């Protein structure tokens, strides 16, 4: 009986150790990985992955950073030095990645929306968005999925995507091209362009506003930002409560 209580306790304790970093990671066209503080527009070079990642995504559950190469290979990326480890081929062209709050990895490429297996890298087709992916996806805290798409007036467009069917709906023109990075900071959607600009994008109109020049040739960006994950305080309460149950169970048995 006591072992069963220990097994239950192991789950919340594991999540307590995970640190869902709020920083934005940016993968550049030359393979460099940066950490960018959007508030101060300060970037730190973490290392080089050896090749350009067409996008990157941070798992909100495990805090593992993933990337996809131009050849369609899913890799895990060490956040301390940017070294990458191949997982497997997606079997599809993917240039956008993002996780939902439950840890499911989504990808976009061409007009397709996919889910991607973290064990073998295989991509499963969800549906057609009806738009061509420019280079990134992002979930907000309410589970709404957004995508940057090509073909807008003066640049890319912001699209709302149904994550269950893949169907896309036009929100509006961003007004900037090469928006290859998207990431929510709370309710604010930030965009990052291949020309080194940081944007704030209105999710109601799609209009992008330049807020800084970060000088990074962005090919992909992500941080936990928009997805909902358990707060550390909540997890501590869970762990404490379960610990009490475990102690009571042990005491009852003895």
SEBALO-435931 format. One record per residue (C-alpha): residue number from 1; x, y, z; residue in three letters; chain. Coordinates in steps of 0.2 Angstrom, whole numbers, plus 2048, in hexadecimal, padded with zeros to 3 digits. Example, Ala and Ser with C-alpha at 12.3 -4.5 7.8 and 13.67 -1.06 7.14 Angstrom:
- dose	X	Y	Z	fiza	vose
- 1	83E	7EA	827	Ala	A
- 2	844	7FB	824	Ser	A
***
This chain:
- dose	X	Y	Z	fiza	vose
- 1	800	800	800	Unk	A
- 2	80E	80C	804	Unk	A
- 3	816	809	7F4	Unk	A
- 4	806	80E	7EB	Unk	A
- 5	806	81F	7F4	Unk	A
- 6	818	822	7EF	Unk	A
- 7	814	81F	7DD	Unk	A
- 8	806	82C	7DE	Unk	A
- 9	812	838	7E7	Unk	A
- 10	81F	837	7D9	Unk	A
- 11	814	83F	7CC	Unk	A
- 12	811	850	7D4	Unk	A
- 13	823	850	7DA	Unk	A
- 14	829	84E	7C8	Unk	A
- 15	81F	85D	7C2	Unk	A
- 16	825	867	7D1	Unk	A
- 17	837	865	7CA	Unk	A
- 18	832	86B	7B9	Unk	A
- 19	836	87D	7B6	Unk	A
- 20	82A	884	7A9	Unk	A
- 21	835	892	7A3	Unk	A
- 22	82C	8A1	79C	Unk	A
- 23	83B	8A7	792	Unk	A
- 24	83A	8A7	77F	Unk	A
- 25	846	89C	776	Unk	A
- 26	84A	8A1	764	Unk	A
- 27	852	896	757	Unk	A
- 28	85C	89F	74A	Unk	A
- 29	85F	89B	737	Unk	A
- 30	871	897	73B	Unk	A
- 31	86D	88A	748	Unk	A
- 32	870	896	757	Unk	A
- 33	864	894	766	Unk	A
- 34	861	8A4	770	Unk	A
- 35	857	8A8	780	Unk	A
- 36	84E	8B9	77D	Unk	A
- 37	847	8C4	78B	Unk	A
- 38	839	8CD	781	Unk	A
- 39	837	8DA	78F	Unk	A
- 40	849	8E0	78E	Unk	A
- 41	84D	8DA	77C	Unk	A
- 42	85C	8D1	783	Unk	A
- 43	862	8C1	77B	Unk	A
- 44	86E	8B4	781	Unk	A
- 45	876	8A8	775	Unk	A
- 46	875	896	77C	Unk	A
- 47	87E	88C	76F	Unk	A
- 48	87C	885	75D	Unk	A
- 49	872	876	758	Unk	A
- 50	87D	872	749	Unk	A
- 51	86F	876	73C	Unk	A
- 52	860	882	73B	Unk	A
- 53	850	87C	743	Unk	A
- 54	840	881	739	Unk	A
- 55	838	883	74A	Unk	A
- 56	839	87F	75C	Unk	A
- 57	82D	87B	76A	Unk	A
- 58	82E	87A	77D	Unk	A
- 59	824	86C	786	Unk	A
- 60	81A	874	794	Unk	A
- 61	81A	864	79D	Unk	A
- 62	82C	85D	79D	Unk	A
- 63	835	86E	798	Unk	A
- 64	83E	865	78A	Unk	A
- 65	841	870	77A	Unk	A
- 66	83E	868	76A	Unk	A
- 67	842	86D	758	Unk	A
- 68	83F	867	746	Unk	A
- 69	84C	868	739	Unk	A
- 70	84A	86D	727	Unk	A
- 71	84A	85B	722	Unk	A
- 72	83B	857	72E	Unk	A
- 73	845	84F	73C	Unk	A
- 74	83E	852	74D	Unk	A
- 75	84C	855	75A	Unk	A
- 76	84E	859	76C	Unk	A
- 77	859	868	771	Unk	A
- 78	863	86B	780	Unk	A
- 79	85E	87C	786	Unk	A
- 80	86F	87F	78E	Unk	A
- 81	87A	87D	77F	Unk	A
- 82	86E	87A	770	Unk	A
- 83	875	869	76C	Unk	A
- 84	868	85E	763	Unk	A
- 85	863	84C	764	Unk	A
- 86	859	844	755	Unk	A
- 87	849	83C	75A	Unk	A
- 88	842	837	749	Unk	A
- 89	83B	83D	738	Unk	A
- 90	82A	845	738	Unk	A
- 91	827	83F	726	Unk	A
- 92	820	850	722	Unk	A
- 93	826	862	71F	Unk	A
- 94	824	86B	72F	Unk	A
- 95	829	87D	732	Unk	A
- 96	81E	881	742	Unk	A
- 97	81D	879	753	Unk	A
- 98	814	87C	763	Unk	A
- 99	80E	872	772	Unk	A
- 100	7FD	873	77A	Unk	A
- 101	7FB	873	78D	Unk	A
- 102	7F9	860	78E	Unk	A
- 103	80A	85D	785	Unk	A
- 104	804	859	774	Unk	A
- 105	810	85F	766	Unk	A
- 106	808	867	757	Unk	A
- 107	810	86B	747	Unk	A
- 108	80C	875	737	Unk	A
- 109	813	874	726	Unk	A
- 110	80C	879	715	Unk	A
- 111	7F9	879	718	Unk	A
- 112	7F9	86B	724	Unk	A
- 113	7F7	86A	737	Unk	A
- 114	7FF	85B	740	Unk	A
- 115	802	853	751	Unk	A
- 116	814	84C	753	Unk	A
- 117	819	83D	75D	Unk	A
- 118	827	841	76A	Unk	A
- 119	82D	82F	76A	Unk	A
- 120	830	82C	758	Unk	A
- 121	82D	83D	74F	Unk	A
- 122	81F	837	744	Unk	A
- 123	813	845	73F	Unk	A
- 124	800	840	73E	Unk	A
- 125	7F5	84B	732	Unk	A
- 126	7E7	854	73C	Unk	A
- 127	7E0	85E	72D	Unk	A
- 128	7E3	86C	721	Unk	A
- 129	7E3	87E	727	Unk	A
- 130	7DF	885	716	Unk	A
- 131	7EE	891	718	Unk	A
- 132	801	88F	716	Unk	A
- 133	80B	88F	726	Unk	A
- 134	818	89C	726	Unk	A
- 135	822	895	735	Unk	A
- 136	819	894	746	Unk	A
- 137	80B	88F	751	Unk	A
- 138	806	894	763	Unk	A
- 139	7F8	890	76F	Unk	A
- 140	7F1	89D	77B	Unk	A
- 141	7EC	899	78D	Unk	A
- 142	7DA	895	787	Unk	A
- 143	7E0	888	77B	Unk	A
- 144	7DD	892	76B	Unk	A
- 145	7EA	88E	75E	Unk	A
- 146	7F2	89C	753	Unk	A
- 147	7FD	89A	743	Unk	A
- 148	807	8A6	739	Unk	A
- 149	803	8A4	726	Unk	A
- 150	80A	8AA	716	Unk	A
- 151	800	8B4	709	Unk	A
- 152	7FB	8C4	713	Unk	A
- 153	7FB	8D6	70D	Unk	A
- 154	80D	8DC	711	Unk	A
- 155	812	8CC	71A	Unk	A
- 156	80B	8BD	723	Unk	A
- 157	7FA	8BB	72A	Unk	A
- 158	7F3	8B5	73B	Unk	A
- 159	7E8	8A5	73A	Unk	A
- 160	7DD	89D	748	Unk	A
- 161	7DE	88A	746	Unk	A
- 162	7D2	87D	74D	Unk	A
- 163	7DF	871	755	Unk	A
- 164	7D2	862	754	Unk	A
- 165	7CE	864	741	Unk	A
- 166	7DC	86F	73B	Unk	A
- 167	7D0	87B	733	Unk	A
- 168	7D8	88D	732	Unk	A
- 169	7CF	89E	732	Unk	A
- 170	7D7	8AE	72D	Unk	A
- 171	7D8	8BB	73B	Unk	A
- 172	7E2	8C8	731	Unk	A
- 173	7F2	8CF	72A	Unk	A
- 174	801	8D0	736	Unk	A
- 175	80A	8DC	72B	Unk	A
- 176	81B	8D5	72C	Unk	A
- 177	823	8C6	722	Unk	A
- 178	82D	8B8	728	Unk	A
- 179	823	8B6	739	Unk	A
- 180	82C	8A5	73D	Unk	A
- 181	82A	8A7	750	Unk	A
- 182	81A	8A8	75B	Unk	A
- 183	819	8A7	76D	Unk	A
- 184	80D	8AD	77A	Unk	A
- 185	812	8B7	78A	Unk	A
- 186	802	8B5	794	Unk	A
- 187	7F5	8BC	789	Unk	A
- 188	801	8C5	77D	Unk	A
- 189	806	8BD	76D	Unk	A
- 190	818	8C1	768	Unk	A
- 191	81E	8BF	757	Unk	A
- 192	830	8BD	751	Unk	A
- 193	836	8C0	73F	Unk	A
- 194	844	8B9	734	Unk	A
- 195	84A	8CB	732	Unk	A
- 196	84D	8CD	745	Unk	A
- 197	83D	8D6	74B	Unk	A
- 198	833	8D3	75B	Unk	A
- 199	820	8D6	759	Unk	A
- 200	810	8D6	763	Unk	A
- 201	802	8CF	759	Unk	A
- 202	7F0	8D3	75C	Unk	A
- 203	7E6	8C2	75D	Unk	A
- 204	7D6	8CB	758	Unk	A
- 205	7DC	8D4	749	Unk	A
- 206	7EC	8CC	745	Unk	A
- 207	7F5	8DC	744	Unk	A
- 208	808	8DC	749	Unk	A
- 209	811	8EA	751	Unk	A
- 210	824	8EB	752	Unk	A
- 211	82A	8EC	764	Unk	A
- 212	83D	8E9	762	Unk	A
- 213	84B	8E4	756	Unk	A
- 214	853	8D4	75E	Unk	A
- 215	85E	8D2	74F	Unk	A
- 216	85C	8BF	74F	Unk	A
- 217	858	8B6	73E	Unk	A
- 218	849	8AD	746	Unk	A
- 219	845	89C	73F	Unk	A
- 220	83B	896	74F	Unk	A
- 221	836	89C	760	Unk	A
- 222	82D	895	76F	Unk	A
- 223	82B	896	782	Unk	A
- 224	81D	88F	78D	Unk	A
- 225	815	8A0	78D	Unk	A
- 226	803	89D	787	Unk	A
- 227	7FF	88B	78D	Unk	A
- 228	7F8	888	79E	Unk	A
- 229	802	87D	7A9	Unk	A
- 230	800	87A	7BC	Unk	A
- 231	807	887	7C7	Unk	A
- 232	816	882	7D3	Unk	A
- 233	80B	887	7E2	Unk	A
- 234	7FD	87C	7DD	Unk	A
- 235	809	86E	7DA	Unk	A
- 236	810	870	7EB	Unk	A
- 237	7FF	86F	7F3	Unk	A
- 238	7FB	860	7E9	Unk	A
- 239	80B	858	7EF	Unk	A
- 240	809	85D	801	Unk	A
- 241	7F7	856	801	Unk	A
- 242	7FC	846	7F9	Unk	A
- 243	80B	844	805	Unk	A
- 244	7FE	846	814	Unk	A
- 245	7F3	838	80C	Unk	A
- 246	803	82D	80A	Unk	A
- 247	808	830	81C	Unk	A
- 248	7F6	82C	822	Unk	A
- 249	7F6	81C	817	Unk	A
- 250	806	816	81E	Unk	A
- 251	801	81A	830	Unk	A
- 252	7F0	810	82E	Unk	A
- 253	7F9	801	827	Unk	A
- 254	805	800	836	Unk	A
***
